[in-house]
Amino acid sequence: MEKVRELPPVSFSYSGQLVDNRRAPADFIQFWLRKGAHVVIYGHWVCRWPPPWAVLVLAAGGAGCWPG
């Protein structure tokens, strides 16, 4: 917690609440952990696009049912 307080002052509004590294370091850390998890989860999802079943549909001639 002390290391977070030693950072330059950072505060921003998120979801109607103030996130501030000096006043609430635990909330600040929790915010960045959640955002990091989102990056990992969505990054994994994007890297697996198109999903394996979509490739099978396209290979079977189902291109007309695929959007785009």
HELIX and SHEET records of a PDB file:
HELIX    1   1 GLU A    2  GLU A    6  1                                   5    
HELIX    2   2 PRO A   25  CYS A   47  1                                  23    
HELIX    3   3 PRO A   52  ALA A   59  1                                   8    
HELIX    4   4 ALA A   63  CYS A   65  5                                   3    
SHEET    1   A 2 SER A  11  TYR A  14  0                                        
SHEET    2   A 2 GLN A  17  ASP A  20 -1                                        
END                                                                             
